[in-house]
Amino acid sequence: MRKTTKLITLLAFFMLFEVGVMAQDIIILINGTEIKSKVLEDYPEYIEYSKFNDQAGEIYTETKANIFKIKYASGDEDIFNEIAQPIERKQTETPPITIPDTTYYEEPKNKQRYVPPAAISPYSTDLFVTDISDAEVVRKINAGVSALLTEFNKVYFENRTPMLKNIHGLSKEGKKDILAMWETTPFCCIETKIIERGLRTPSGWQVRNIPIWLKDMPDGDGYKEIAINFDNSGNIEEIYFALEMHHYQAIMYGEGNEVTDLRRRQLILNFVENFKTAYNRKDIGLINKVFSEDALIITGKVVKKVPQTDNMLTQSGFLQEEIEYQVKTKKDYISKLHKVFRNNDRINVDFNYVEVMRHPIFEDIYGVTLKQYWNTTRYSDVGWLFLMIDFKDGENMEIHVRTWQPEIGPNGIPLSEDDIFQLGKYNVSK
């Protein structure tokens, strides 16, 4: 009888809990913010609502221009705006260098990209951003980016450092990032006219898919794309090497992703792209900052070992291959990275395969699996990089685990999916 009473009580609790959850309206803003609420009034230009956990308290308003959609307690939905995605630009993975006969550069029918030759004088690049309703923000973004890209093109040919003091709306941090990128890898934009969508981010706007060519890089490594972040007023805040568009879409709009998680996924995307760019510009300070003090850092390499057997003939005639793993502290890793940066003029890090997973229990923990291409002046390799990321205060992120495994395992066999480190292979406790 006592067990039956407990079961009924539990069932009643879960029924009440489910009703409570379902009774709330979910307002999802364009920037991904989710508001648990009770919608009170729906006007032509805005809505009024109260916080779900304080329905007798303050009444709030939100303009419909800022709302992606509302999921009502009844199960109905109102969609007010579409979330813009970047314009897809078809291209080959490693475009060859081609010298055109004219100063007009466009994407040819064979999908190869032209690279401006040094024989041609510096040229201008103009940006035209779409999908932003504020005309003043559009003007500032177009003017600032066009001036910046044109300056890149000039100094690429003139072999000098960019002059950034006349680039209006460029933040102090943005200038610092650009000069650090330029010091290790000068580049130019390979188009004269760019039309791209302005994408909403948690802190403002973003323009992606800006094609550039890195100077003095090995064949196939020169083509890159950059992303530029802006504040709400259109001022340039950040610039970094971007993931290719299909990786961007996999993180932001892939199957199984909930729109309510859009803000987190945007932050992870920015984090991964900044992390990648930090290696390219040798930003040891940023890399040191994003690792937690007790971070677990594991690297693996294929080694040949004598098999453990009593047969001396077998020992002398056959070596077994296996992956040997080394565990390092954050201090050890950063110290070694200092030496790598110092001994290599060029660092080129790229990510191909990208997968993001959220922990099923701890919603602040994410696992990011990347196929990393590491190419420096003295050494190159390809392997699987795994990062366990923690949203330690809801916004800022820390890396608790970093592992690297070679793409090709023992006996020349690629690692299987089961052998690649992923979030499910770690026991997480808080």
N, C-alpha and C positions, 0 to 999 in steps of 0.2 A: 504494500500500500504506500509506503514511504517513497519507494523508487518511482511509482506511478505519479505521485504528487510532484516529485522533482522534475519528471519528464514533462508534465503538463506546464509547470512553471517555466521551464526552459523554452518550450514551444511558444508560450504566450509572450515571453521576452523577445524572441526572434521575430515573431509576427509584428509586435509593436515597433521593433527596430526597423523592420523592412518598411512598414507604413511611414515611419518618421523620415526615412531616407527618400522614399518615393514622393513624399508630400512637398518636397522642395523644388523650386525652379532653379535651373542652372543657367546663368548668363555667361557666355563665352565671348570674350573680347577678341578683336583681331590679333592682338599681340599674344594671345594664348592664355591670358589670365582668366581663371574660373571663379565666379562669384556665386556662392550658395545663397539663395535669396527667396523672397516672396514678391512676385511682380504685382504692383498695386494698380498702376494706371499705364495705358498705352496711348501715347500721343503721336501725332504725325512725325515729329522730329526727334522725340526722346521718350524714354520710359521713366517711371518712378518705381522704386522698390525699397524694401526694407531687408536688412540682413536676416537670414533664416533663423539664426540663433538669438536674434534680438528684434522680433517682429513688432514689439510695442515701442521700440526706440526710434532713432533718427530715420527720416525718409531721405533716400538718395536719388539722384537723377543721373542718367547716362545717355548721351546722344547716340542715335542709331548708326551714325557714321563710324563709331568706334566698336560696334557690336558685330561679331561674326554670326552668332545665332543664339537663340534661347531654347532650352529644352525644358518644357513645362512638366509639372508634376503629373498631368494627365497623360503624358506620353507624346503629346503633340510638339512640333518644332516650328519656329519661325526663323528663317534664314534671311539676314539683312544684307550681308556682304559676302563676296567670295574671297578666299585667301589666295592672293596672287602667287604664282610660281615663276621661277626664272624662265626666260625664253630659251628653248633648247637650241644649241648650236652644234650641228653635226661636224665631226672632225675625226681625223685619224688619231690613234693613240700616240704615235711618235711622228709628227709631221716632218717631212724633209725640208731642208733649206733650198729654196728655189729663187733665182734671181729674175724678177719680172722685167719686161721691157718698158714699163711705164711706172709713173709714181702713184697710180691708182691701185689700191690693194683690195681685192675682194675674194670671197671664198669661191674657188673654181669648182667646176662641175665634178671633178674627180675627188672632191672633199679634202684636198691637200691645202695647207695654209702657206701663204707666201710670207717670207721674212724680208723686211726692208734691207737692201744692201747698203754697205757703207759708202758706195760711190754716189748715192743719191743724197741730196741735201736734206737736213732735218725737216720734218713735216709736222702738221698739227693733227691732233685727234679731238673730235668733238663727241660729247656724250649727250644723248637725248633720253631722259628718264620718263617713264610712263607710270600710270596707275597711282599717282599721288595727286590728291585734289587741291592741296594748298599751292597756289601759283608761286608764292615767294619761296617756299621750300624747294620746289622744282627748279626755280631760277638759281638758287644758291648751289644746289647739287650739280646742276649742269655746268655752271661757271667754274666752280671749284675743281671738279674732276677733269674737265676739259683743259684747264690751265695746268693741272698737275701732270696729266698724261703727255701734254705737249712739251712740258719741261723735261720729262723723262726722255722723250724722243730726241730732244736737242742735245742733252748731255751724254746720251748714248753714243752719238757721233763725235762729240767734242771732247770726250774723255775727261770730264770734270765732275765735280760734286754738284748735285741739284741745288739750285737757289730757291729756297722755299719761303722766304720772307714775304714775297708778293702773292703767295697763294692764299687768298682770303678764305676764312672759315676753317683753317687747318689748325687743330689743337696742338699744344706743346708736345703731348705724348705721341700724337700722330707724326709730327716732324721727327721725333727721336726714333720711332720705329722705321720710318722711311730711310733715314740716313744709315741705320744699322743694317737694313736689308741691302742698301746700295753699296756699302763698304765691302760686303762679301760677294754680292752678285748683282752687277748693273744689269738693267733690262730696259726694253722699250716696248711700247704698245704696237701691235702689228696690224691695226686697222685705223682708218682715218675717220670713220663714222661708226658709232656704237649706239644701238637702241636697246635699252634694257628696262625691265620693270623695277620699280621701287618696291622692296619687300618690307613689310612691317616686322620689327623686332621688339623685344621687351623694352629696349631703351631708345628706340627711334626708328631709323631706316637702314636698309642695306641694298647695295647694288652688287651683283655677282657677274660671273662669266666675262670678265674683262680680260681679253687675251694678251699675253705678253711673251717676249722672247728673251731668255737669259743669255747674257754675253759669255762667250768663251766656254760653253758647256760641251761635253761630248755629244756626238750625234745621237739624236733621239731624246735627249734630256732637256733641250732648250725651251720647249713649249710649256707654258704654265698659264693658269688663270688666277686672277686676284679678286678678292672681295673687299669692299670698302664699307665701313660702318659709319653712320651719321647719327647725330643727336636729333631730337624732334624738330629742331630749327633748320636742319640741313648742313650743320657744320661737320667737317670730317674729323672723326675720332680715332679710327683704327684702319689699318691696311695690312692684309696678310695674304699668303698663298692659300687659295681655296681648293677644296675637294672638287672633283669633277661632278657635273650636274647629276649623273645617275646615282652617285653616292649621296649627294645632297638630298635627292628625292627619297632615297631609301631610308634616310634618317628622319626626314621631316614628314613624309607622306606615305611611307611604306605600309603594306598590309599589316594589320594587327596593332597599329598605333592608334591610340585614342586622341581625339582632338583636344581633350582636356589636358593632355600631356604635352601639348605643342610648345608651351613656354620652356619646359625642361629640355625638350629635344633641341630647341633653338640654342639654349645655353650650352648643351653638350657639343653641338656642331661648332659653335664659336670656340669652345675650349679646345677641341681636337685640332681645328685649323690654326689656332694660336700656338698650340703645342708643337705642331709640325713646323710652323714658321720660326719658332724659337731656335730650333736646331739650324735652320738655314741661315739665320742671322747671328748665330753663336750667342744667343741671349742666355747666358748661364744663370743670371739673376732670376728670370722668369721660371726656368726649369727647376731651380732650387726652391722657389716659392711654392710650386704646385705639388711637390712631394711632401707628404706628412713626415714628421721627424722619425717615426718608427716604420717607415715604408718598407715593404718586403720587395726586394728586387732580385729576380732570378734570370740568369742567362744560360742558355744551353749551347753546346757545340758537339759535333760528331767526332768521336775519338776512336782509335783502334787500340784494342787491348788483347793481351794474350789470354786465351780461354783457360779457366781453372780446371785442369785435367792432369792426370798422372802420366799421360802419354806424351813423352818428350818430343816424339816426331810430330804430333799434332800441334804442340806448342810452337815449335820452330817453323812449321810450314803454313800456319793459318792464324790470321788475326781477326778477331770479331770486332764489328763496329757497333757502337752504342752512343746514345746521347748522354753526355755528362753535364750535370747542372751545377752551377755555382750560385750560392746565395750571398748577396752583398748588402751592406748597409747603405743608407742614403749618402753618408759621408764618403764611403768608398766610391760609389757611383759618380758623384759630383766631382771628386778628385780626378778620376780617370777621364771624365768628360772634359775637364779643363785641359788635360794633356792632348786629347784628340783635337779640340778646337785650336790649340796653339800650334800643333804640328801639321794642320791641313789648311791650305788657303781656301779651299772650297768644300762646303758641306751641302749636299743635296739630299733631302729626305722627302719621300713621296709615299702616299698611302693609296692602295688600290682597293682591295676588298674591305668593306666596313660593315660591322654589325653591332647594334646597340641593344642591350637587354636590361630590363629593370628587375631587381631582386623581388621574388614573389612575396616576401615578408617585409623587408626593410625598404620602404619606398624611396629613401634617399640614396640608396646604393645602386649603381649602374655598372654593368660590364661592357667594355668596348673592345671588340676584336678587330684588328687591322692587319692587312698584309703590307709590310713595310719594305720599301726599296731604299737602301742606304748606299749612298755613293759619295765618296770623298776623294781628295787628291790622291790618297795612297791606298784606299781599301774600299771594297764594295761587297754587299751581300743582300740577300732577300730572305725574309723570315716572317714569322707570325708574332705580332706584338699584341699583348693583352694588358688592358688598364682597368683596374677596379677603382671607380670614382665615387666619392662621397660628397653629396651636397650638405656640407657641414652646418651651414646656417640658412639653408633654403635657396641661396643664390651662389655663393662662392664654393668652388670645388677643390677637393684634395685627392691626390692619388695615393691609395693605400697599398696597392699591389701593381708592380710592373714586371711582366715576364716577356722573354724573347726566346723563340725556338726557331731553328733553321727550317727553311721551307723543305729542303731535301734531308730526309732522315738517314738512318743506317742503310748501307748497301745501295745507295742511290735511289731509294724509294721515297716519294713525297709523303709527308705526314698525313695520316688520315684525319678526318674530322673529329673522331673520337680521341685522337692523341693531342689535339690542339687545346691549350688551356683556355677555359671559358669560365663564366661566372658560376656555373653549376658545380665546378670542381672544388670550390672553396666553401668551408664552413664559416658563415658570418655570424657574429654575435655582437651585441651592443650592451 
